[in-house]
Every structure is written in C-alpha cells, then in structure tokens.
Amino acid sequence: MPYVNVRILDDGVSAQQKSQVIAAITDVLVRVLGKTPQSCHVVIDEIPTENWGFGGESVADRRNRETSGS
C-alpha cells in the first residue's frame, strides 16, 4: 500500500491540477512498482505561505518584500 504525501503552497492550485497530480503519481507507482491503482494513496497538503519558509524568511514575507520593491 504505497502512500505518497505531497506538500505544496496554498497559492491557487486548482482542484483540477491536484487531480492531475494524484493521477500522475498513481501512474508512476503502477508503472514503476507494479502496484494497483486501488492500493495507491496520494495526499496533498496545502501549506499557507506564511507557514513555509526558506532562506530565513517565510514565503509570504519574501513575496511581500519582492512586490513592494524593498
């Protein structure tokens, strides 16, 4: 029973895009590992931009700084 957890920023990814990601990951597990689609679990966690950081600052702060030109 493969379980794949995908974490993405909560910044406008559509339900259709998430469905495509789930289908594509399931396809890889079927093709590469020989699993059945029914046994594959894919979970997408959407993380608010203020809860995701790199380089010492949150994505929200970084985007705000970039759009304000500072």
N, CA, C and O atoms as CSV, one atom per row, in Angstrom:
chain,resi,resn,atom,element,x,y,z
A,1,MET,N,N,0.840,-1.176,0.000
A,1,MET,CA,C,0.000,0.000,0.000
A,1,MET,C,C,0.887,1.242,0.000
A,1,MET,O,O,1.217,1.754,1.069
A,2,PRO,N,N,1.276,1.733,-1.164
A,2,PRO,CA,C,2.089,2.949,-1.212
A,2,PRO,C,C,1.294,4.158,-0.733
A,2,PRO,O,O,0.105,4.304,-1.014
A,3,TYR,N,N,1.991,5.009,-0.009
A,3,TYR,CA,C,1.413,6.262,0.480
A,3,TYR,C,C,2.386,7.366,0.100
A,3,TYR,O,O,3.559,7.323,0.469
A,4,VAL,N,N,1.896,8.357,-0.640
A,4,VAL,CA,C,2.726,9.486,-1.053
A,4,VAL,C,C,2.084,10.752,-0.513
A,4,VAL,O,O,0.896,10.996,-0.724
A,5,ASN,N,N,2.878,11.559,0.187
A,5,ASN,CA,C,2.404,12.824,0.738
A,5,ASN,C,C,3.093,13.953,-0.026
A,5,ASN,O,O,4.320,14.049,-0.033
A,6,VAL,N,N,2.297,14.802,-0.665
A,6,VAL,CA,C,2.798,15.930,-1.447
A,6,VAL,C,C,2.439,17.202,-0.689
A,6,VAL,O,O,1.280,17.423,-0.340
A,7,ARG,N,N,3.435,18.024,-0.442
A,7,ARG,CA,C,3.191,19.294,0.230
A,7,ARG,C,C,3.457,20.422,-0.750
A,7,ARG,O,O,4.526,20.515,-1.354
A,8,ILE,N,N,2.450,21.273,-0.889
A,8,ILE,CA,C,2.556,22.401,-1.803
A,8,ILE,C,C,2.091,23.665,-1.089
A,8,ILE,O,O,1.408,23.599,-0.067
A,9,LEU,N,N,2.461,24.800,-1.632
A,9,LEU,CA,C,1.975,26.058,-1.091
A,9,LEU,C,C,0.507,26.231,-1.447
A,9,LEU,O,O,0.062,25.854,-2.531
A,10,ASP,N,N,-0.228,26.805,-0.517
A,10,ASP,CA,C,-1.644,27.101,-0.721
A,10,ASP,C,C,-1.730,28.442,-1.451
A,10,ASP,O,O,-2.031,29.479,-0.859
A,11,ASP,N,N,-1.456,28.383,-2.754
A,11,ASP,CA,C,-1.424,29.638,-3.506
A,11,ASP,C,C,-2.082,29.519,-4.875
A,11,ASP,O,O,-1.519,29.912,-5.896
A,12,GLY,N,N,-3.280,28.968,-4.861
A,12,GLY,CA,C,-4.070,28.988,-6.080
A,12,GLY,C,C,-4.020,27.756,-6.947
A,12,GLY,O,O,-4.372,27.825,-8.125
A,13,VAL,N,N,-3.596,26.632,-6.409
A,13,VAL,CA,C,-3.621,25.395,-7.187
A,13,VAL,C,C,-5.075,24.930,-7.274
A,13,VAL,O,O,-5.762,24.810,-6.259
A,14,SER,N,N,-5.528,24.673,-8.484
A,14,SER,CA,C,-6.930,24.310,-8.682
A,14,SER,C,C,-7.190,22.841,-8.343
A,14,SER,O,O,-6.266,22.031,-8.269
A,15,ALA,N,N,-8.452,22.523,-8.141
A,15,ALA,CA,C,-8.847,21.135,-7.888
A,15,ALA,C,C,-8.466,20.250,-9.075
A,15,ALA,O,O,-8.065,19.101,-8.892
A,16,GLN,N,N,-8.592,20.784,-10.283
A,16,GLN,CA,C,-8.224,20.024,-11.476
A,16,GLN,C,C,-6.723,19.728,-11.490
A,16,GLN,O,O,-6.319,18.616,-11.831
A,17,GLN,N,N,-5.910,20.689,-11.131
A,17,GLN,CA,C,-4.466,20.472,-11.083
A,17,GLN,C,C,-4.110,19.419,-10.036
A,17,GLN,O,O,-3.262,18.560,-10.277
A,18,LYS,N,N,-4.756,19.486,-8.882
A,18,LYS,CA,C,-4.491,18.490,-7.839
A,18,LYS,C,C,-4.914,17.096,-8.307
A,18,LYS,O,O,-4.223,16.116,-8.026
A,19,SER,N,N,-6.016,16.999,-9.003
A,19,SER,CA,C,-6.454,15.710,-9.555
A,19,SER,C,C,-5.434,15.160,-10.540
A,19,SER,O,O,-5.172,13.957,-10.568
A,20,GLN,N,N,-4.863,16.041,-11.342
A,20,GLN,CA,C,-3.839,15.611,-12.298
A,20,GLN,C,C,-2.579,15.121,-11.587
A,20,GLN,O,O,-1.965,14.145,-12.016
A,21,VAL,N,N,-2.199,15.784,-10.522
A,21,VAL,CA,C,-1.031,15.358,-9.744
A,21,VAL,C,C,-1.280,13.976,-9.138
A,21,VAL,O,O,-0.415,13.101,-9.197
A,22,ILE,N,N,-2.455,13.786,-8.561
A,22,ILE,CA,C,-2.803,12.492,-7.959
A,22,ILE,C,C,-2.766,11.391,-9.017
A,22,ILE,O,O,-2.211,10.318,-8.781
A,23,ALA,N,N,-3.351,11.656,-10.169
A,23,ALA,CA,C,-3.372,10.652,-11.246
A,23,ALA,C,C,-1.963,10.334,-11.735
A,23,ALA,O,O,-1.636,9.169,-11.963
A,24,ALA,N,N,-1.128,11.354,-11.896
A,24,ALA,CA,C,0.225,11.140,-12.407
A,24,ALA,C,C,1.084,10.365,-11.408
A,24,ALA,O,O,1.831,9.468,-11.799
A,25,ILE,N,N,0.985,10.702,-10.132
A,25,ILE,CA,C,1.750,9.972,-9.118
A,25,ILE,C,C,1.280,8.527,-9.041
A,25,ILE,O,O,2.095,7.612,-8.926
A,26,THR,N,N,-0.018,8.319,-9.102
A,26,THR,CA,C,-0.550,6.955,-9.097
A,26,THR,C,C,-0.026,6.179,-10.293
A,26,THR,O,O,0.354,5.016,-10.160
A,27,ASP,N,N,-0.002,6.809,-11.456
A,27,ASP,CA,C,0.507,6.160,-12.665
A,27,ASP,C,C,1.966,5.721,-12.493
A,27,ASP,O,O,2.338,4.625,-12.912
A,28,VAL,N,N,2.786,6.569,-11.882
A,28,VAL,CA,C,4.190,6.214,-11.646
A,28,VAL,C,C,4.285,4.987,-10.735
A,28,VAL,O,O,5.074,4.080,-10.998
A,29,LEU,N,N,3.497,4.958,-9.682
A,29,LEU,CA,C,3.530,3.820,-8.760
A,29,LEU,C,C,3.081,2.536,-9.446
A,29,LEU,O,O,3.614,1.463,-9.165
A,30,VAL,N,N,2.117,2.638,-10.333
A,30,VAL,CA,C,1.640,1.472,-11.082
A,30,VAL,C,C,2.716,1.005,-12.059
A,30,VAL,O,O,3.040,-0.182,-12.105
A,31,ARG,N,N,3.277,1.941,-12.848
A,31,ARG,CA,C,4.272,1.576,-13.863
A,31,ARG,C,C,5.589,1.090,-13.265
A,31,ARG,O,O,6.139,0.079,-13.703
A,32,VAL,N,N,6.086,1.799,-12.279
A,32,VAL,CA,C,7.420,1.511,-11.766
A,32,VAL,C,C,7.417,0.406,-10.720
A,32,VAL,O,O,8.295,-0.457,-10.722
A,33,LEU,N,N,6.431,0.430,-9.825
A,33,LEU,CA,C,6.406,-0.537,-8.727
A,33,LEU,C,C,5.445,-1.700,-8.938
A,33,LEU,O,O,5.434,-2.652,-8.158
A,34,GLY,N,N,4.638,-1.622,-9.997
A,34,GLY,CA,C,3.692,-2.697,-10.271
A,34,GLY,C,C,2.521,-2.748,-9.307
A,34,GLY,O,O,1.906,-3.801,-9.135
A,35,LYS,N,N,2.205,-1.625,-8.678
A,35,LYS,CA,C,1.090,-1.564,-7.730
A,35,LYS,C,C,-0.227,-1.399,-8.473
A,35,LYS,O,O,-0.247,-0.964,-9.624
A,36,THR,N,N,-1.316,-1.744,-7.818
A,36,THR,CA,C,-2.629,-1.490,-8.405
A,36,THR,C,C,-3.056,-0.073,-8.032
A,36,THR,O,O,-2.725,0.407,-6.947
A,37,PRO,N,N,-3.781,0.595,-8.914
A,37,PRO,CA,C,-4.233,1.953,-8.585
A,37,PRO,C,C,-5.038,2.001,-7.284
A,37,PRO,O,O,-4.955,2.974,-6.534
A,38,GLN,N,N,-5.803,0.965,-7.026
A,38,GLN,CA,C,-6.649,0.925,-5.833
A,38,GLN,C,C,-5.829,0.879,-4.538
A,38,GLN,O,O,-6.331,1.232,-3.471
A,39,SER,N,N,-4.581,0.447,-4.633
A,39,SER,CA,C,-3.749,0.359,-3.426
A,39,SER,C,C,-2.923,1.617,-3.177
A,39,SER,O,O,-2.261,1.731,-2.145
A,40,CYS,N,N,-2.957,2.561,-4.117
A,40,CYS,CA,C,-2.117,3.749,-4.017
A,40,CYS,C,C,-2.870,4.891,-3.326
A,40,CYS,O,O,-3.999,5.225,-3.684
A,41,HIS,N,N,-2.217,5.465,-2.342
A,41,HIS,CA,C,-2.785,6.594,-1.601
A,41,HIS,C,C,-1.906,7.811,-1.827
A,41,HIS,O,O,-0.698,7.769,-1.598
A,42,VAL,N,N,-2.526,8.903,-2.280
A,42,VAL,CA,C,-1.802,10.158,-2.501
A,42,VAL,C,C,-2.540,11.244,-1.719
A,42,VAL,O,O,-3.741,11.443,-1.899
A,43,VAL,N,N,-1.814,11.938,-0.856
A,43,VAL,CA,C,-2.393,13.001,-0.041
A,43,VAL,C,C,-1.672,14.297,-0.373
A,43,VAL,O,O,-0.443,14.348,-0.394
A,44,ILE,N,N,-2.441,15.336,-0.630
A,44,ILE,CA,C,-1.861,16.652,-0.902
A,44,ILE,C,C,-2.162,17.555,0.286
A,44,ILE,O,O,-3.322,17.793,0.623
A,45,ASP,N,N,-1.105,18.053,0.914
A,45,ASP,CA,C,-1.235,19.032,1.988
A,45,ASP,C,C,-0.913,20.397,1.415
A,45,ASP,O,O,0.141,20.595,0.811
A,46,GLU,N,N,-1.827,21.340,1.608
A,46,GLU,CA,C,-1.592,22.703,1.162
A,46,GLU,C,C,-1.173,23.545,2.373
A,46,GLU,O,O,-1.909,23.662,3.352
A,47,ILE,N,N,0.005,24.114,2.283
A,47,ILE,CA,C,0.591,24.859,3.389
A,47,ILE,C,C,0.463,26.358,3.115
A,47,ILE,O,O,0.860,26.823,2.047
A,48,PRO,N,N,-0.084,27.115,4.062
A,48,PRO,CA,C,-0.150,28.570,3.872
A,48,PRO,C,C,1.251,29.156,3.673
A,48,PRO,O,O,2.217,28.682,4.272
A,49,THR,N,N,1.355,30.172,2.842
A,49,THR,CA,C,2.669,30.746,2.528
A,49,THR,C,C,3.370,31.312,3.762
A,49,THR,O,O,4.598,31.391,3.798
A,50,GLU,N,N,2.592,31.706,4.776
A,50,GLU,CA,C,3.246,32.207,5.994
A,50,GLU,C,C,3.793,31.078,6.866
A,50,GLU,O,O,4.519,31.332,7.828
A,51,ASN,N,N,3.448,29.834,6.534
A,51,ASN,CA,C,3.946,28.679,7.285
A,51,ASN,C,C,5.049,27.926,6.551
A,51,ASN,O,O,5.491,26.874,7.014
A,52,TRP,N,N,5.494,28.442,5.426
A,52,TRP,CA,C,6.543,27.795,4.624
A,52,TRP,C,C,7.672,28.800,4.474
A,52,TRP,O,O,7.465,29.905,3.972
A,53,GLY,N,N,8.850,28.420,4.903
A,53,GLY,CA,C,9.944,29.362,4.824
A,53,GLY,C,C,11.203,28.752,4.258
A,53,GLY,O,O,11.396,27.537,4.303
A,54,PHE,N,N,12.051,29.596,3.729
A,54,PHE,CA,C,13.384,29.206,3.289
A,54,PHE,C,C,14.238,30.464,3.260
A,54,PHE,O,O,13.733,31.577,3.116
A,55,GLY,N,N,15.525,30.264,3.398
A,55,GLY,CA,C,16.425,31.409,3.388
A,55,GLY,C,C,16.196,32.352,4.556
A,55,GLY,O,O,16.555,33.527,4.483
A,56,GLY,N,N,15.605,31.854,5.626
A,56,GLY,CA,C,15.422,32.666,6.817
A,56,GLY,C,C,14.153,33.493,6.863
A,56,GLY,O,O,13.974,34.295,7.780
A,57,GLU,N,N,13.259,33.313,5.881
A,57,GLU,CA,C,12.004,34.058,5.919
A,57,GLU,C,C,10.884,33.244,5.292
A,57,GLU,O,O,11.121,32.322,4.511
A,58,SER,N,N,9.661,33.606,5.654
A,58,SER,CA,C,8.520,32.883,5.100
A,58,SER,C,C,8.313,33.272,3.642
A,58,SER,O,O,8.759,34.331,3.200
A,59,VAL,N,N,7.642,32.415,2.913
A,59,VAL,CA,C,7.319,32.713,1.515
A,59,VAL,C,C,6.451,33.966,1.447
A,59,VAL,O,O,6.631,34.797,0.557
A,60,ALA,N,N,5.509,34.108,2.383
A,60,ALA,CA,C,4.646,35.290,2.390
A,60,ALA,C,C,5.465,36.563,2.548
A,60,ALA,O,O,5.255,37.535,1.821
A,61,ASP,N,N,6.409,36.561,3.507
A,61,ASP,CA,C,7.250,37.746,3.704
A,61,ASP,C,C,8.113,38.023,2.481
A,61,ASP,O,O,8.264,39.173,2.068
A,62,ARG,N,N,8.674,36.977,1.909
A,62,ARG,CA,C,9.525,37.129,0.728
A,62,ARG,C,C,8.722,37.724,-0.434
A,62,ARG,O,O,9.183,38.642,-1.113
A,63,ARG,N,N,7.521,37.191,-0.650
A,63,ARG,CA,C,6.685,37.714,-1.747
A,63,ARG,C,C,6.288,39.156,-1.493
A,63,ARG,O,O,6.302,39.974,-2.412
A,64,ASN,N,N,5.928,39.481,-0.238
A,64,ASN,CA,C,5.566,40.854,0.090
A,64,ASN,C,C,6.731,41.809,-0.158
A,64,ASN,O,O,6.550,42.910,-0.676
A,65,ARG,N,N,7.923,41.369,0.220
A,65,ARG,CA,C,9.120,42.198,0.017
A,65,ARG,C,C,9.380,42.392,-1.469
A,65,ARG,O,O,9.701,43.496,-1.908
A,66,GLU,N,N,9.242,41.314,-2.248
A,66,GLU,CA,C,9.511,41.397,-3.695
A,66,GLU,C,C,8.501,42.279,-4.416
A,66,GLU,O,O,8.861,42.992,-5.353
A,67,THR,N,N,7.235,42.239,-3.990
A,67,THR,CA,C,6.227,43.044,-4.672
A,67,THR,C,C,6.276,44.514,-4.241
A,67,THR,O,O,5.843,45.403,-4.975
A,68,SER,N,N,6.816,44.755,-3.027
A,68,SER,CA,C,6.906,46.148,-2.575
A,68,SER,C,C,8.184,46.819,-3.073
A,68,SER,O,O,8.341,48.034,-2.954
A,69,GLY,N,N,9.093,46.025,-3.629
A,69,GLY,CA,C,10.320,46.587,-4.189
A,69,GLY,C,C,11.381,46.906,-3.156
A,69,GLY,O,O,12.351,47.599,-3.466
A,70,SER,N,N,11.218,46.412,-1.921
A,70,SER,CA,C,12.240,46.685,-0.890
A,70,SER,C,C,13.309,45.641,-0.887
A,70,SER,O,O,14.242,45.715,-0.087
